Amino acid sequence: MLDLLNRFKKPNDPLDNLKAAQLWWKKIQAGDLATAHAEVAELVNRFISSQPEPNASRLQALLWLDDQIQPAQESLIVQYVQNPRMSKTIESRLWHQVMGLAHHMIVAYLRFIRDPGRAEEGKDVPIKPATGPSIEPFLSKAMARTLRYLGLQAKFQYFRFLAPDKKFWAMVNQIFRFAEVKGVDSDSFPLYDSLRQRASSSADEYLQIMMLSNLNSGALTPRQMELASTWMGMWSHHIVIEKHAKPGEHQFYVDLSGYEPVRRVGSKIPQGNISRCWSTVELVQQIGLIRRTLESGSKSTSLDDSFRQPGALDLLKHIESWWLPEKLVQPQRHADRVKVKKMLDVMQGMHDICLHIRYDNERMSDLEKRQDADHDEMLDMRQYGFVTDRTKQRKVQAMAEHVQKHTIGEHETWVVENESKGGYGATLTLVENDWVRLDTIMAVRPENTDHWHLATIRRLSRLPDGHMYAGIQVLAYAPVTVDIKMRHARSSGYSIDGIDSSSVTLSGIGVFTPAKSNTQKVNGLVMRASDYQLDKPMTLCARGKEFSVRAKDVMARGTDWVWVRVESDPPVASS
């Protein structure tokens, strides 16, 4: 009889209690991380759909399972951030995997934090189960993790140059406000036992969300935004959220009853229903201390390894200047935009860019040769009174070679809607321009001009109608394609068949940007990022001439290229 009853007994849901969750996890963790991630997302989604009664046992099970899946979630995030050149298919898959789990976890936690029936009205109602233990001891961690997932959603929207909507910001503000009401906003604890991170709180998570929203301007790559997010996790305790505004001391303001993120304010702070303010003085001092340590070359063991990554110092300087207390509310532009409507030819791919710029360079040389041909015609007229057939044939042949050399390749044409000194702004369709990414190197040729400029994408933002806006910065108006010869500065200690590797010359191709043709007013070189090394001696070859230079500091960089300042390297006098 007992066996018969057990046969018809409804099996426990894995999220009914902690023991059930542990047994279920033990069955699925034998597979790979991606499969486990998908199974957890599906389980939480089923849990939401079944609408079970919120109680302490279920919340404890959800918290435990969330902890176990974090290594898989972090693995997907790292894959997304560290592979900027992945295909659109892989990008979309990773993006939806991360965002999907975040969405399910947020909705699941909200069932314990507030009444789901009144959530749309924005009214927080803590759940008090009729029987059983109280969920109050777990609410602090549940709210902090909900804010962590909301921050992840915001960050992944920034990765695609999207902006969270008003409903999103209302939810973030409401959850933090509820944490304040419960008196747990500053409760600090390790958010996940499975991850080695510093202790956090609802206030820390809220500050990270808000400061990243302020930092997001469409000019940072996913890798830079992820790095800034990591640093904010270390820095948030340098900011104190205050209820009473202090004009002249506070630089940031948010209304917890509103539908907007934090915004920068001047001496006059708005009056909101539930306003919160803070200052970045202590934060900027800490950032400045780290920057000076890196600039001095000190090998301090107290610094996290993330500060020593390539490009970290440049990002650190950008963040420091962005959050300076005395920074203007609206940063001034270097040059005003002017509304225009003109066509802009665009060429992508380093190889094609170098090829077309080289043809421009050769065309200038061809022009000189054609002028020599005109000189030959003048000599014929003086000597014979007419132009000889030989001179005519030579001129026709030179023109044919010129046309053949300069009628090559394919390019796109964009419609420019605004222009400034040193750049352009254009609205593009997403479908036809899926190759466009932040810091993409390209060549541009405005209408009514016959030569290519070197440029890069400096700013991107998604528009709601299937378009995106691209801000284009011109790096050089008269670039020169050069062959780059790099010689090892010293012996590596290895030899092949008796040949010392120090004598091996490595060759590549790049684009030289003369000082007079770029806004930086210094001589620069665009080259492969893998070939760059500070103070590396190089020989640049162009138009039959060679120049010895040394690579100095980086002025701009992309996924696989750098724009470095170069200085002439005078030959060493022989003794």
C-alpha positions as CSV (number, residue, x, y, z in Angstrom):
1,M,0.0,0.0,0.0
2,L,2.9,2.4,0.9
3,D,4.5,1.6,-2.5
4,L,1.3,2.4,-4.3
5,L,1.0,5.8,-2.5
6,N,4.6,6.7,-3.3
7,R,4.1,5.8,-6.9
8,F,1.4,8.5,-7.3
9,K,3.1,11.0,-5.1
10,K,4.0,14.2,-6.9
11,P,7.8,14.6,-7.1
12,N,9.5,17.5,-5.4
13,D,10.5,20.5,-7.5
14,P,14.3,21.0,-7.3
15,L,13.6,24.5,-5.8
16,D,11.2,23.3,-3.1
17,N,14.0,23.1,-0.6
18,L,17.8,23.1,-0.2
19,K,18.1,19.3,-0.2
20,A,16.1,18.9,-3.4
21,A,18.2,21.6,-5.1
22,Q,21.5,19.8,-4.1
23,L,20.3,16.4,-5.4
24,W,19.2,18.0,-8.7
25,W,22.5,19.9,-9.1
26,K,24.5,16.7,-8.4
27,K,22.8,15.0,-11.4
28,I,23.5,17.8,-13.9
29,Q,26.9,19.0,-12.9
30,A,28.6,16.1,-14.6
31,G,28.1,17.8,-18.0
32,D,29.8,20.9,-19.4
33,L,29.3,24.4,-18.0
34,A,27.2,25.6,-21.0
35,T,24.7,22.7,-20.6
36,A,24.5,23.2,-16.8
37,H,23.9,27.0,-17.4
38,A,21.0,26.2,-19.9
39,E,19.4,23.7,-17.5
40,V,19.5,26.1,-14.6
41,A,17.9,28.8,-16.7
42,E,15.2,26.5,-17.8
43,L,14.6,25.3,-14.2
44,V,14.2,28.8,-12.9
45,N,11.9,29.7,-15.7
46,R,9.7,26.7,-14.9
47,F,9.8,27.8,-11.2
48,I,8.5,31.3,-12.2
49,S,5.8,29.9,-14.4
50,S,4.5,27.6,-11.7
51,Q,4.0,30.5,-9.3
52,P,4.8,28.6,-6.1
53,E,4.1,30.2,-2.7
54,P,7.2,32.2,-1.6
55,N,8.7,30.7,1.6
56,A,12.1,30.5,3.3
57,S,12.9,27.0,2.0
58,R,12.4,27.9,-1.6
59,L,14.4,31.1,-1.3
60,Q,17.2,29.3,0.4
61,A,17.2,26.7,-2.5
62,L,17.3,29.5,-5.1
63,L,20.1,31.3,-3.4
64,W,22.2,28.1,-3.2
65,L,21.6,27.1,-6.8
66,D,22.4,30.7,-8.0
67,D,25.7,30.4,-6.2
68,Q,26.6,27.1,-7.9
69,I,25.9,28.4,-11.4
70,Q,28.1,31.6,-11.1
71,P,31.3,30.0,-12.5
72,A,29.4,29.0,-15.7
73,Q,27.9,32.5,-15.9
74,E,31.3,34.2,-15.5
75,S,32.7,31.9,-18.1
76,L,30.2,33.0,-20.7
77,I,30.8,36.7,-19.8
78,V,34.6,36.2,-20.2
79,Q,34.0,34.5,-23.6
80,Y,31.9,37.5,-24.7
81,V,34.2,40.2,-23.6
82,Q,37.5,38.6,-24.7
83,N,36.4,37.8,-28.2
84,P,35.5,41.1,-29.9
85,R,35.9,39.6,-33.4
86,M,33.5,36.7,-32.9
87,S,30.8,36.1,-35.5
88,K,27.4,37.7,-35.1
89,T,25.9,34.2,-34.5
90,I,28.2,33.5,-31.5
91,E,27.8,37.0,-30.2
92,S,24.0,36.7,-30.2
93,R,24.1,33.2,-28.6
94,L,26.3,34.3,-25.7
95,W,24.4,37.6,-25.2
96,H,21.0,35.8,-24.9
97,Q,22.4,33.1,-22.7
98,V,23.7,35.6,-20.1
99,M,20.8,38.0,-20.4
100,G,18.3,35.0,-20.2
101,L,19.6,33.7,-16.9
102,A,19.8,37.2,-15.5
103,H,16.2,37.9,-16.4
104,H,14.9,34.6,-14.9
105,M,16.9,35.1,-11.7
106,I,15.6,38.7,-11.3
107,V,12.0,37.7,-11.7
108,A,12.5,34.7,-9.3
109,Y,14.0,36.9,-6.6
110,L,11.3,39.5,-7.0
111,R,8.7,36.9,-6.0
112,F,10.3,36.8,-2.6
113,I,11.1,40.6,-2.3
114,R,7.7,42.0,-3.3
115,D,4.2,41.0,-4.3
116,P,4.4,40.1,-8.0
117,G,0.7,41.0,-8.4
118,R,1.5,44.7,-7.6
119,A,5.0,44.8,-9.1
120,E,3.7,46.6,-12.3
121,E,2.4,49.4,-10.0
122,G,5.8,49.9,-8.5
123,K,4.5,49.2,-5.0
124,D,6.9,47.1,-2.8
125,V,5.1,44.7,-0.5
126,P,7.3,42.3,1.4
127,I,6.1,38.7,1.4
128,K,5.2,37.2,4.8
129,P,4.4,33.5,4.4
130,A,1.4,32.4,6.5
131,T,3.3,29.5,8.0
132,G,6.9,28.4,8.4
133,P,10.2,30.2,8.9
134,S,10.5,33.9,7.9
135,I,12.3,34.9,4.8
136,E,13.6,38.0,6.4
137,P,17.1,36.6,7.2
138,F,17.6,35.9,3.4
139,L,16.2,39.2,2.0
140,S,19.4,41.2,2.3
141,K,21.3,38.8,0.1
142,A,18.3,38.3,-2.3
143,M,18.1,42.1,-2.9
144,A,21.9,42.5,-3.4
145,R,21.9,39.7,-5.9
146,T,18.9,41.1,-7.7
147,L,20.8,44.4,-8.1
148,R,23.9,42.5,-9.3
149,Y,21.8,40.8,-12.0
150,L,20.2,44.2,-13.0
151,G,23.7,45.7,-13.3
152,L,24.6,42.8,-15.5
153,Q,21.6,43.4,-17.7
154,A,22.5,47.1,-18.0
155,K,26.1,46.3,-18.8
156,F,25.2,43.8,-21.6
157,Q,22.9,46.4,-23.1
158,Y,25.9,48.9,-23.1
159,F,27.9,46.2,-24.9
160,R,25.4,46.5,-27.7
161,F,25.3,50.3,-27.4
162,L,21.7,50.1,-26.1
163,A,20.1,52.1,-23.3
164,P,17.9,50.6,-20.5
165,D,14.4,51.9,-20.5
166,K,12.6,53.9,-17.7
167,K,10.9,50.7,-16.4
168,F,14.4,49.2,-15.7
169,W,15.6,52.3,-13.8
170,A,12.4,52.4,-11.8
171,M,13.0,48.8,-10.7
172,V,16.6,49.5,-9.7
173,N,15.5,52.5,-7.6
174,Q,12.6,50.7,-6.0
175,I,14.7,47.7,-4.9
176,F,17.4,49.9,-3.4
177,R,14.7,52.0,-1.7
178,F,13.2,48.8,-0.2
179,A,16.6,47.7,1.1
180,E,16.9,51.1,2.8
181,V,13.4,50.7,4.4
182,K,14.3,47.2,5.6
183,G,17.6,48.7,7.0
184,V,19.8,46.2,5.1
185,D,21.2,48.4,2.4
186,S,24.6,48.5,3.9
187,D,24.8,44.9,5.1
188,S,28.1,43.6,3.7
189,F,28.8,40.0,2.9
190,P,30.4,37.8,0.1
191,L,27.7,37.8,-2.6
192,Y,28.7,34.4,-3.9
193,D,30.8,31.8,-2.1
194,S,31.8,30.3,-5.4
195,L,33.5,33.5,-6.6
196,R,36.5,35.1,-5.0
197,Q,35.3,38.7,-4.7
198,R,35.3,41.3,-2.1
199,A,32.3,41.7,0.2
200,S,29.4,43.6,-1.2
201,S,26.1,45.1,-0.2
202,S,22.9,46.5,-1.8
203,A,24.4,50.0,-1.6
204,D,27.6,48.8,-3.3
205,E,25.7,47.1,-6.1
206,Y,23.4,50.1,-6.6
207,L,26.4,52.5,-6.8
208,Q,28.1,50.2,-9.4
209,I,25.0,50.3,-11.6
210,M,24.6,54.1,-11.3
211,M,28.3,55.0,-11.9
212,L,28.6,52.7,-14.9
213,S,25.4,54.3,-16.4
214,N,27.2,57.7,-16.0
215,L,30.4,56.4,-17.6
216,N,28.6,54.9,-20.5
217,S,28.8,57.3,-23.5
218,G,29.0,54.9,-26.4
219,A,32.8,55.4,-26.5
220,L,34.0,52.4,-24.5
221,T,34.4,48.9,-25.9
222,P,32.8,45.9,-24.1
223,R,36.2,45.0,-22.7
224,Q,36.7,48.5,-21.3
225,M,33.2,48.6,-19.8
226,E,33.8,45.2,-18.2
227,L,37.1,46.4,-16.8
228,A,35.5,49.5,-15.4
229,S,32.8,47.3,-13.8
230,T,35.4,45.2,-12.1
231,W,37.1,48.3,-10.8
232,M,33.9,49.7,-9.5
233,G,33.5,46.5,-7.5
234,M,36.7,47.5,-5.7
235,W,36.0,51.2,-5.4
236,S,32.3,51.5,-4.4
237,H,33.2,51.7,-0.7
238,H,34.9,55.1,-1.5
239,I,31.4,56.6,-2.2
240,V,28.9,57.3,0.5
241,I,25.2,57.7,-0.4
242,E,23.6,60.6,1.6
243,K,20.0,61.6,2.0
244,H,20.6,65.3,2.5
245,A,22.0,67.3,-0.4
246,K,25.1,69.4,0.1
247,P,25.4,71.9,-2.7
248,G,29.0,72.4,-3.6
249,E,30.1,69.1,-2.2
250,H,27.9,66.6,-4.0
251,Q,28.2,66.0,-7.7
252,F,25.7,63.2,-8.4
253,Y,22.0,63.1,-7.8
254,V,19.2,60.5,-8.2
255,D,15.5,60.4,-7.2
256,L,14.6,56.9,-5.9
257,S,10.9,57.6,-6.7
258,G,11.8,58.4,-10.3
259,Y,12.5,56.5,-13.6
260,E,16.0,57.7,-14.3
261,P,19.5,56.8,-13.4
262,V,21.9,59.1,-11.6
263,R,22.9,62.3,-13.2
264,R,25.6,64.9,-12.6
265,V,24.7,68.2,-11.1
266,G,26.3,71.5,-10.5
267,S,26.0,73.9,-7.5
268,K,22.2,73.7,-7.7
269,I,20.8,70.2,-6.7
270,P,17.2,69.3,-7.7
271,Q,14.6,68.5,-5.1
272,G,13.2,65.1,-5.5
273,N,10.6,63.1,-3.6
274,I,13.3,60.7,-2.3
275,S,16.6,62.2,-3.4
276,R,20.0,60.6,-2.8
277,C,23.3,62.4,-3.5
278,W,27.0,61.6,-3.3
279,S,30.5,62.9,-4.0
280,T,33.4,61.4,-6.0
281,V,36.2,63.2,-4.2
282,E,37.5,60.2,-2.3
283,L,37.0,57.9,-5.3
284,V,39.0,60.2,-7.6
285,Q,41.8,60.4,-5.1
286,Q,42.0,56.6,-5.0
287,I,42.0,56.4,-8.8
288,G,44.7,59.1,-9.0
289,L,46.8,57.1,-6.5
290,I,46.6,54.0,-8.7
291,R,47.4,56.0,-11.8
292,R,50.5,57.5,-10.3
293,T,51.7,54.1,-9.1
294,L,51.4,52.7,-12.6
295,E,53.0,55.7,-14.2
296,S,56.0,55.4,-11.9
297,G,56.5,51.8,-12.9
298,S,56.3,50.6,-9.3
299,K,55.7,46.9,-9.0
300,S,53.3,47.2,-6.0
301,T,51.9,43.8,-5.0
302,S,48.8,45.5,-3.6
303,L,47.6,46.4,-7.0
304,D,45.1,44.0,-8.7
305,D,46.4,42.4,-11.9
306,S,43.5,44.0,-13.9
307,F,45.3,47.4,-13.6
308,R,48.3,46.1,-15.5
309,Q,46.4,44.9,-18.5
310,P,47.2,46.5,-21.9
311,G,45.2,49.7,-22.2
312,A,44.3,49.8,-18.5
313,L,46.3,53.0,-17.8
314,D,44.5,54.9,-20.6
315,L,41.1,53.7,-19.4
316,L,42.1,54.7,-15.8
317,K,43.0,58.2,-17.0
318,H,39.6,58.5,-18.8
319,I,37.6,57.4,-15.8
320,E,39.6,59.8,-13.5
321,S,38.9,62.8,-15.7
322,W,35.3,61.7,-16.3
323,W,34.5,61.6,-12.5
324,L,36.6,64.6,-11.4
325,P,34.5,66.6,-8.9
326,E,35.2,69.9,-10.8
327,K,34.2,68.4,-14.2
328,L,31.6,70.4,-16.1
329,V,28.1,68.9,-16.1
330,Q,28.2,68.8,-19.9
331,P,31.7,68.2,-21.3
332,Q,32.7,70.7,-23.9
333,R,33.4,69.3,-27.4
334,H,36.7,70.0,-29.2
335,A,34.8,71.2,-32.2
336,D,31.1,72.1,-32.9
337,R,29.0,69.8,-35.1
338,V,27.5,71.3,-38.2
339,K,24.5,69.7,-39.9
340,V,25.3,68.6,-43.4
341,K,24.1,66.1,-45.9
342,K,26.9,64.6,-47.9
343,M,28.2,61.3,-49.1
344,L,31.2,59.5,-47.6
345,D,33.0,56.5,-49.2
346,V,34.1,54.0,-46.6
347,M,36.7,51.3,-46.9
348,Q,37.3,48.6,-44.3
349,G,40.1,46.0,-43.7
350,M,43.7,47.0,-43.0
351,H,45.0,45.4,-46.2
352,D,42.6,47.3,-48.5
353,I,43.1,50.5,-46.5
354,C,46.9,50.3,-47.0
355,L,46.4,49.4,-50.7
356,H,44.1,52.4,-51.5
357,I,46.2,54.9,-49.5
358,R,49.3,53.6,-51.4
359,Y,47.5,54.2,-54.7
360,D,46.8,57.7,-53.6
361,N,50.5,58.2,-52.7
362,E,51.5,56.8,-56.1
363,R,49.1,59.0,-57.9
364,M,50.9,62.0,-56.6
365,S,54.1,60.5,-57.9
366,D,52.3,59.8,-61.3
367,L,51.2,63.4,-61.4
368,E,54.8,64.5,-61.3
369,K,55.6,62.0,-64.1
370,R,52.8,63.4,-66.2
371,Q,54.2,66.9,-65.6
372,D,57.5,65.6,-67.0
373,A,55.6,64.3,-70.0
374,D,54.2,67.7,-70.5
375,H,57.7,69.0,-70.4
376,D,58.6,66.5,-73.1
377,E,55.8,67.9,-75.3
378,M,57.2,71.5,-74.8
379,L,60.7,70.3,-75.9
380,D,59.2,68.6,-79.0
381,M,57.4,71.9,-79.9
382,R,60.6,73.9,-79.5
383,Q,62.7,71.5,-81.5
384,Y,60.3,70.2,-84.1
385,G,57.3,72.5,-84.0
386,F,55.0,69.5,-83.2
387,V,54.6,66.7,-80.7
388,T,56.2,63.5,-81.9
389,D,54.3,60.2,-82.0
390,R,56.7,58.7,-79.4
391,T,55.9,61.3,-76.9
392,K,52.2,60.9,-77.5
393,Q,52.4,57.1,-77.1
394,R,54.3,57.5,-73.8
395,K,51.7,59.8,-72.5
396,V,48.8,57.5,-73.5
397,Q,50.6,54.5,-71.9
398,A,51.2,56.5,-68.6
399,M,47.5,57.5,-68.4
400,A,46.4,53.9,-69.0
401,E,48.6,52.6,-66.3
402,H,47.3,55.3,-63.9
403,V,43.6,54.4,-64.6
404,Q,44.3,50.7,-64.2
405,K,46.1,51.2,-60.9
406,H,43.4,53.5,-59.4
407,T,40.3,51.7,-60.5
408,I,40.3,48.9,-57.9
409,G,38.4,47.4,-55.0
410,E,34.9,48.0,-53.6
411,H,33.7,50.4,-50.9
412,E,30.5,51.4,-49.2
413,T,28.9,54.9,-49.3
414,W,27.4,56.4,-46.1
415,V,25.2,59.5,-45.7
416,V,26.8,61.9,-43.3
417,E,24.4,64.0,-41.3
418,N,26.8,66.2,-39.3
419,E,30.4,67.2,-39.6
420,S,33.0,68.7,-37.2
421,K,36.6,69.6,-37.3
422,G,38.2,66.2,-37.3
423,G,35.2,63.9,-37.7
424,Y,31.8,63.0,-39.1
425,G,28.5,61.6,-37.8
426,A,26.4,59.1,-39.8
427,T,23.2,57.1,-39.2
428,L,23.5,53.5,-40.5
429,T,21.3,50.5,-40.9
430,L,22.2,47.6,-38.6
431,V,21.6,44.8,-41.1
432,E,23.9,46.2,-43.8
433,N,26.7,47.3,-41.5
434,D,27.1,44.5,-39.1
435,W,30.9,44.8,-39.4
436,V,30.9,48.2,-37.7
437,R,32.3,48.1,-34.2
438,L,33.8,50.6,-31.8
439,D,37.5,51.4,-32.7
440,T,37.2,49.9,-36.1
441,I,40.0,51.2,-38.4
442,M,38.9,52.4,-41.8
443,A,39.5,54.8,-44.7
444,V,37.0,57.5,-45.7
445,R,36.7,59.6,-48.7
446,P,34.3,62.6,-48.6
447,E,32.4,63.6,-51.8
448,N,34.2,66.0,-54.1
449,T,37.6,64.7,-52.9
450,D,39.9,62.3,-54.7
451,H,42.0,60.8,-51.9
452,W,41.4,58.7,-48.8
453,H,41.6,59.8,-45.1
454,L,42.5,57.4,-42.3
455,A,39.7,57.2,-39.6
456,T,38.2,55.1,-36.8
457,I,34.8,54.7,-35.2
458,R,34.9,56.6,-31.9
459,R,31.3,56.4,-30.8
460,L,28.3,54.1,-31.4
461,S,24.7,54.2,-30.2
462,R,21.7,52.0,-31.1
463,L,18.6,53.7,-32.4
464,P,15.1,52.1,-31.8
465,D,14.3,51.8,-35.5
466,G,16.9,49.3,-36.6
467,H,19.6,51.9,-37.1
468,M,22.7,53.0,-35.3
469,Y,24.6,56.3,-35.0
470,A,28.3,56.2,-35.7
471,G,30.8,59.0,-34.6
472,I,33.8,58.9,-36.9
473,Q,37.2,60.5,-36.0
474,V,39.7,61.3,-38.7
475,L,43.2,60.3,-37.7
476,A,45.0,61.7,-40.7
477,Y,44.0,63.6,-43.8
478,A,47.1,62.8,-45.8
479,P,48.2,59.4,-44.7
480,V,51.1,57.5,-46.3
481,T,51.3,53.7,-46.6
482,V,54.7,52.4,-45.5
483,D,56.5,49.2,-45.4
484,I,57.8,48.5,-41.8
485,K,61.0,46.8,-41.2
486,M,61.7,45.8,-37.6
487,R,65.0,44.4,-36.4
488,H,65.5,42.6,-33.1
489,A,67.3,45.0,-30.8
490,R,69.4,42.2,-29.3
491,S,70.1,38.6,-29.6
492,S,67.4,36.2,-28.3
493,G,70.0,33.6,-27.5
494,Y,68.6,31.2,-30.1
495,S,70.0,30.4,-33.5
496,I,68.9,28.4,-36.6
497,D,71.6,26.6,-38.5
498,G,74.2,28.9,-37.0
499,I,72.2,32.1,-37.9
500,D,71.7,34.4,-34.9
501,S,68.0,35.5,-34.7
502,S,69.2,39.1,-33.8
503,S,70.0,39.5,-37.5
504,V,66.5,38.6,-38.7
505,T,64.4,41.6,-40.0
506,L,60.6,41.4,-39.6
507,S,58.5,43.1,-42.2
508,G,55.0,44.5,-42.1
509,I,52.8,47.2,-43.5
510,G,51.3,50.2,-41.8
511,V,50.1,53.8,-42.3
512,F,52.3,56.8,-41.5
513,T,50.4,59.9,-40.3
514,P,52.4,63.1,-40.7
515,A,52.1,65.7,-38.0
516,K,50.7,68.3,-40.3
517,S,47.9,66.0,-41.4
518,N,46.4,65.0,-38.0
519,T,44.8,66.7,-35.1
520,Q,47.5,65.5,-32.6
521,K,50.1,67.4,-34.5
522,V,52.7,64.6,-34.0
523,N,54.1,62.0,-36.3
524,G,52.3,58.8,-35.9
525,L,52.1,55.2,-37.2
526,V,49.2,52.8,-37.4
527,M,50.5,49.3,-37.2
528,R,49.5,45.8,-36.0
529,A,49.1,45.7,-32.2
530,S,51.1,42.5,-32.0
531,D,54.1,44.3,-33.5
532,Y,54.1,47.2,-31.1
533,Q,56.7,47.5,-28.4
534,L,57.7,50.7,-26.6
535,D,60.9,52.3,-28.0
536,K,61.2,49.6,-30.7
537,P,63.5,50.7,-33.6
538,M,61.9,50.5,-37.0
539,T,62.6,51.5,-40.6
540,L,59.8,53.0,-42.6
541,C,60.0,52.6,-46.4
542,A,57.9,54.7,-48.8
543,R,58.3,56.3,-52.2
544,G,61.8,54.9,-52.5
545,K,63.0,56.4,-49.2
546,E,63.8,55.0,-45.8
547,F,63.4,56.6,-42.4
548,S,64.6,55.2,-39.0
549,V,62.1,55.8,-36.2
550,R,61.3,54.5,-32.7
551,A,57.8,53.7,-31.5
552,K,56.7,55.7,-28.5
553,D,53.4,56.0,-26.6
554,V,50.1,54.8,-27.9
555,M,47.6,57.5,-29.0
556,A,44.7,55.2,-29.9
557,R,44.1,51.5,-30.2
558,G,41.6,49.0,-31.6
559,T,41.2,45.2,-31.4
560,D,44.2,44.5,-33.6
561,W,45.8,47.8,-34.3
562,V,47.5,50.7,-32.5
563,W,48.2,54.3,-33.5
564,V,51.6,55.2,-31.9
565,R,53.7,58.3,-31.8
566,V,57.0,57.9,-33.6
567,E,60.2,59.9,-33.3
568,S,63.2,59.9,-35.7
569,D,66.0,57.6,-34.7
570,P,69.2,59.3,-35.8
571,P,71.9,56.8,-37.0
572,V,74.5,55.9,-34.4
573,A,77.9,57.6,-35.2
574,S,80.6,55.0,-36.0
575,S,83.6,55.2,-33.7
